[in-house]
Amino acid sequence: MAHLTHLLDEAPLPIIVMAVKEAASHEHVLPRQVWRNVAKLAKSLAVHRKGLPG
């Protein structure tokens, strides 16, 4: 969990966007669905970064 929190707080936003697009493509879902899960995860981890959807 600490690694995920650090990733969502500190990684450059373009890398997170790229990861979301890649995950959506790999799972054959819309990026919007992946963003929803990222937002839920960020909320549960109390991520304080600005600019994440949700």
Secondary structure, DSSP 8 states (H G I E B T S, - for coil): -HHHHHHHHHS-HHHHHHHHHHHHHHHTS-HHHHHHHHHHHHHHTT---SS---
